[in-house]
């Protein structure tokens, strides 16, 4: 940017300061009306990429087998036996109350499932649906003999140890939504692996628009239902521990805890930063301006996102934190500059000070915002919906922050009167001077040591692994963790993994339902799947045949007997037992598995590859089966997030290099400016690797965040260095440290301290996010205060002799 | 009594009257092995399971033993070479089919309506007593059969039950032997005794009215008809269909069963026949297996190798 252009902008800002402030307020007011429309979508599938083949296959499988939406309520008696009249009457009472919840379709527990004593019951002459505790009033011992080790109900309605029982609350599907989703998936399934033509896309959009309000209201309903269930279970809380489980319960806990964290820690961080600002500057205006700038920026952005209907996911919700960091950084650079000018010329007019601040900082702030934007724009090429939406939000956020802090702030500042400014804390200048001297006198050593440290940290990247355990998101000692872990351990796991097997051996007689070979193939797969420690409940048609075998004194059924039973049993019972596991139309078998999240040392990636290998070992080829369900989708998106992080980081580096080249118009400068950025991002990933923190959907964006921070620091520093480079490397170094170093140090301290507060969160992703962001800031600080000036001094800085020549030339 | 082939194996009364597919006691199986064979060439893992063998698999989690879930016994044959004999050996198919369609007509037009009428007229407790009475009359025959089979303990039960039920049980109308003294029923037919002696079931045979059976059971029924004619004449009509099924005396719901299955298959004859033959082979195999499991396991290991090659 040319100096005269900058002056003109500065003049304009000062002259129209009132108009600018009014416009900003109006923008804020307009945007704020959109805030209520802003939504954080924390449900599990907002994180999934919805246009890939895997997701569509999962949805198709879902439609074929139509498993129910349910919540599990575990009942663990504290003073009486599970098989006792007290339990049965409690279950009866709870079931009756649950049924009164509007959307509840059925309530299943050990008191109302058919309990078959002998095989005669399967031959059609008995009303199987009448063989329940409710109808027969079996005594406690009979119930124990009928239910303990039941091939179907163990892990679902009774735990293996027979110490707790569960009630399964099944909810009605919303027919309208189901129809819309079916239509959406049908269209998507048509175009798997190709671009969707425009009219189909329009159709999709229309369908989505219809589906959306229904989904929204369902989310609210679910929240109320969970509250109602908790209310109902209060009645038995004196004699039993109650635990709630199921995918929607996890989702609800996530939303609750994220919202609470946002409020509690958001407020705490603002408070701490405000206190620190007060301590640093001892002026009320330097507390109010930065905080107001952050609030206005975030307010406008959130409102705008609300109006644009861009929804934050668990990933992109981080944009608030990042925007605060970026806004604060710009503000502190401007304030530092202002205070420096005020100290140099205590007599100057306020407008003169603002003008000089703008002249010094407008260009680097603009370029810093530009480079940061380029970095986030690169995320748009990741091809993953949640990451792309994060990129878009950050682009918007960066631009808004720039407008507010570079135009709004000086306009506001120009309205105030000039005051004398105190000195900065001595500690800062001591540290900065030390660093400046070191990087000037020993540039070689400093760059080698700093680069080596960062490289050693980066080596941890090889130890990175992706893991995704919902339960471990919550700290061990929280009620949520205990509740989810109990269900996970005692009632067959948490995350769904379905195996859909295409039937390989059609029966020889068309009257047969399934051939013995098909069922045995399934039996083999099921045995192999069950052998994994991490698989909790595994259910399929094989559980039914196991029950039949048990009733038949250990002898397996013949294929004809199996078909006969299928024809003879009443339709409702058949549906209950095999409906969700066998599709005669599609000739597919489904094995529903839940993975136990609490399994010690579970390596999910290895689990998946071993599972694939075992499928091969039991002679199922890749085409013969399909893995679907949340577990697979998450593994898939994590793997792709990880890959895309690596590739987008590559794109970001190249794009940054190009932008640096355009700004600095010097290849060596552009390359030098890149180094601290690359090393900071790699080092933070490396630290995650060394620390053994699993990368998951929440922590995986940290590299992008580190980059956003490092770029900001680098740009300011290089800019100030160049300003004084004509006067020699030493002057340039001192100037850069004074002009930018101070602001960078202050910003880093503020934010690092502020974000460390997250360490007190009960939500581990928040803890990691806070600590890693603080760490990323510190790394960027170290890289930009040691490596960068050292490199600049070695390669770019004017040496004494050159300087002399320059001086002579000038003469 | 086509549906019987379904119910019998399920109820798994080890000793079934007139069924012929009763489990063969282990001791006698080792003394006089019944000829039930599988091909010499190793079967694939799924085929091995479908023929009642357990297999051992090697997966990432180590060696796992898999038990059969459902069997077809298609590669298992009675009395011959598995490589050449058909899975469903039915040399008398012409006669059997004719008898099958006769029976079907009889069930549809005579037995079902009659039993419905009987049910309508005689209340449930009375029907129970009628059943008990005739069961009691059968006890001496059960006793003899058990004695001939060398099963002294069961024979003792038969004697005890006959004494108790004929006296305290008011000529057998009630069954205090089961309900009060806990002496369980131990029915045994001539066919069961023949099986113990190592007589093979022989070809599939559809009997008039009594339905599917085999040659050995056919002989049994015929002989019992002579020895114990009253059973066949008066135990009617529902017990014709059901006398072996414990606690069930409701023919009309049984006949629903029969009619449902009949209507589900394109060729009901094949459906009922195969169901009978599969169950027969399964029961024989699992009776035999208890004795010869050692021979089955190595074969299964070979199978598993075979599967790996596949």
Interface residues (C-beta under 8 A of the other chain):
Chain A: X118 X119 X120 X122 X123 X124 X125 X505 X508 X509 X510 X511 X514 X515 X516 X517 X519 X520 X521 X522 X523 X524 X527 X528 X531 X532 X542 X545 X546 X548 X549 X551 X552 X553 X554 X555 X556 X557 X558 X559 X560 X561 X562 X563 X564 X567 X568 X610 X611 X613 X614 X617 X618 X619
Chain B: X3 X6 X7 X9 X10 X11 X12 X44 X45 X46 X47 X49 X50 X52 X55 X57 X58 X59 X60 X61 X62 X64 X65 X66 X67 X68 X69 X70 X71 X72 X73 X74 X245 X246 X247 X248 X250 X253 X254 X256 X257 X260 X261 X264 X265 X266 X267 X270 X271 X274 X275 X278 X279 X282 X283 X286 X307 X308 X310
